[in-house]
Amino acid sequence: MAINTQDILNQLKQGVSQLAKSSFKNRAAQVESAGQAILTLLEDDVKTWTTQLASGQLKVNDFKDLVLDQKDKLESAALTQAGLTEIAADQFKQDVLNLIVNVVTKAI
């Protein structure tokens, strides 16, 4: 099954923007920027894992585990600089990773 990873990445960028705006109205621009940085950091992995998922090399649960395991590797510095508490920054990172899982699995 051929999958358009660029289309998925575009959906993720829009999703991060909407997530930042809905969750952090007063700091939406800064949080959105940090969220886009997270996507940029994970872009190559997301492309690889999406392709593997689409071709059957990965199962959905394995894909979810790979994505969600990235949370601890993501720096919160940009999010805390945007004025978020550590708890809010962690929640936003989790929301972004869940967004990745949801968008990709729906596209497959």
C-alpha positions as a Markdown table, in Angstrom:
| # | Residue | x | y | z |
|---|---|---|---|---|
| 1 | Met | 0.0 | 0.0 | 0.0 |
| 2 | Ala | 1.5 | 3.3 | -1.1 |
| 3 | Ile | 1.2 | 6.1 | 1.5 |
| 4 | Asn | 1.8 | 9.8 | 1.0 |
| 5 | Thr | 3.9 | 10.7 | 4.0 |
| 6 | Gln | 4.1 | 14.3 | 3.0 |
| 7 | Asp | 0.3 | 14.6 | 3.2 |
| 8 | Ile | 0.5 | 13.0 | 6.7 |
| 9 | Leu | 3.1 | 15.5 | 7.8 |
| 10 | Asn | 1.0 | 18.3 | 6.6 |
| 11 | Gln | -2.0 | 17.0 | 8.5 |
| 12 | Leu | 0.2 | 16.7 | 11.6 |
| 13 | Lys | 1.4 | 20.3 | 11.2 |
| 14 | Gln | -2.2 | 21.5 | 11.0 |
| 15 | Gly | -3.1 | 19.3 | 14.0 |
| 16 | Val | -0.3 | 20.7 | 16.2 |
| 17 | Ser | -1.4 | 24.2 | 15.3 |
| 18 | Gln | -5.0 | 23.5 | 16.2 |
| 19 | Leu | -3.9 | 21.8 | 19.4 |
| 20 | Ala | -1.8 | 24.8 | 20.5 |
| 21 | Lys | -4.6 | 27.2 | 19.7 |
| 22 | Ser | -7.2 | 25.2 | 21.6 |
| 23 | Ser | -5.1 | 24.4 | 24.6 |
| 24 | Phe | -3.0 | 27.5 | 25.1 |
| 25 | Lys | -4.9 | 30.5 | 23.8 |
| 26 | Asn | -2.6 | 33.1 | 25.4 |
| 27 | Arg | 0.6 | 31.4 | 24.3 |
| 28 | Ala | -0.6 | 29.6 | 21.1 |
| 29 | Ala | 2.2 | 31.0 | 18.9 |
| 30 | Gln | 5.0 | 30.0 | 21.1 |
| 31 | Val | 3.5 | 26.6 | 21.9 |
| 32 | Glu | 2.7 | 26.0 | 18.2 |
| 33 | Ser | 6.4 | 26.8 | 17.3 |
| 34 | Ala | 7.6 | 24.3 | 19.9 |
| 35 | Gly | 5.1 | 21.7 | 18.6 |
| 36 | Gln | 6.3 | 22.2 | 15.1 |
| 37 | Ala | 9.9 | 21.7 | 16.4 |
| 38 | Ile | 8.8 | 18.4 | 17.9 |
| 39 | Leu | 7.4 | 17.3 | 14.5 |
| 40 | Thr | 10.6 | 18.3 | 12.7 |
| 41 | Leu | 12.6 | 16.3 | 15.2 |
| 42 | Leu | 10.5 | 13.2 | 14.7 |
| 43 | Glu | 9.9 | 13.7 | 10.9 |
| 44 | Asp | 12.3 | 11.1 | 9.6 |
| 45 | Asp | 11.2 | 8.5 | 12.2 |
| 46 | Val | 7.5 | 9.1 | 11.5 |
| 47 | Lys | 8.1 | 8.7 | 7.7 |
| 48 | Thr | 10.1 | 5.5 | 8.2 |
| 49 | Trp | 7.6 | 4.0 | 10.7 |
| 50 | Thr | 4.6 | 5.1 | 8.6 |
| 51 | Thr | 6.1 | 3.4 | 5.5 |
| 52 | Gln | 6.8 | 0.3 | 7.6 |
| 53 | Leu | 3.3 | 0.3 | 9.0 |
| 54 | Ala | 1.7 | 0.6 | 5.6 |
| 55 | Ser | 3.9 | -2.2 | 4.2 |
| 56 | Gly | 3.0 | -4.5 | 7.0 |
| 57 | Gln | 6.6 | -4.5 | 8.5 |
| 58 | Leu | 5.1 | -3.0 | 11.7 |
| 59 | Lys | 1.9 | -3.8 | 13.5 |
| 60 | Val | -0.2 | -0.9 | 14.8 |
| 61 | Asn | 0.7 | -1.6 | 18.4 |
| 62 | Asp | 4.4 | -1.6 | 17.6 |
| 63 | Phe | 4.0 | 1.7 | 15.7 |
| 64 | Lys | 2.2 | 3.2 | 18.7 |
| 65 | Asp | 4.9 | 2.0 | 21.1 |
| 66 | Leu | 7.7 | 3.5 | 18.9 |
| 67 | Val | 5.9 | 6.9 | 18.7 |
| 68 | Leu | 4.9 | 7.1 | 22.4 |
| 69 | Asp | 8.4 | 6.0 | 23.5 |
| 70 | Gln | 9.7 | 9.3 | 22.0 |
| 71 | Lys | 8.2 | 11.4 | 24.8 |
| 72 | Asp | 11.1 | 11.1 | 27.2 |
| 73 | Lys | 13.5 | 12.0 | 24.4 |
| 74 | Leu | 11.8 | 15.3 | 23.6 |
| 75 | Glu | 13.1 | 18.4 | 25.3 |
| 76 | Ser | 10.7 | 20.6 | 27.1 |
| 77 | Ala | 12.9 | 23.7 | 27.0 |
| 78 | Ala | 11.0 | 25.4 | 24.2 |
| 79 | Leu | 7.7 | 24.6 | 25.9 |
| 80 | Thr | 8.8 | 25.9 | 29.3 |
| 81 | Gln | 10.3 | 29.0 | 27.6 |
| 82 | Ala | 6.8 | 29.5 | 26.2 |
| 83 | Gly | 5.6 | 29.8 | 29.8 |
| 84 | Leu | 4.3 | 26.3 | 30.3 |
| 85 | Thr | 4.7 | 24.4 | 33.5 |
| 86 | Glu | 6.5 | 21.1 | 33.3 |
| 87 | Ile | 3.2 | 19.3 | 33.7 |
| 88 | Ala | 1.6 | 21.3 | 30.8 |
| 89 | Ala | 4.7 | 20.8 | 28.7 |
| 90 | Asp | 4.6 | 17.0 | 29.3 |
| 91 | Gln | 0.8 | 16.9 | 28.5 |
| 92 | Phe | 1.4 | 18.8 | 25.3 |
| 93 | Lys | 4.2 | 16.5 | 24.2 |
| 94 | Gln | 1.9 | 13.5 | 24.9 |
| 95 | Asp | -0.9 | 15.2 | 23.0 |
| 96 | Val | 1.4 | 15.7 | 20.0 |
| 97 | Leu | 2.5 | 12.0 | 20.1 |
| 98 | Asn | -1.1 | 10.9 | 20.3 |
| 99 | Leu | -1.9 | 13.1 | 17.4 |
| 100 | Ile | 0.8 | 11.4 | 15.3 |
| 101 | Val | -0.5 | 7.9 | 16.2 |
| 102 | Asn | -4.1 | 8.9 | 15.4 |
| 103 | Val | -3.3 | 10.6 | 12.1 |
| 104 | Val | -1.1 | 7.9 | 10.8 |
| 105 | Thr | -3.3 | 5.0 | 11.8 |
| 106 | Lys | -6.3 | 6.6 | 10.2 |
| 107 | Ala | -4.4 | 7.1 | 7.0 |
| 108 | Ile | -3.3 | 3.5 | 6.8 |
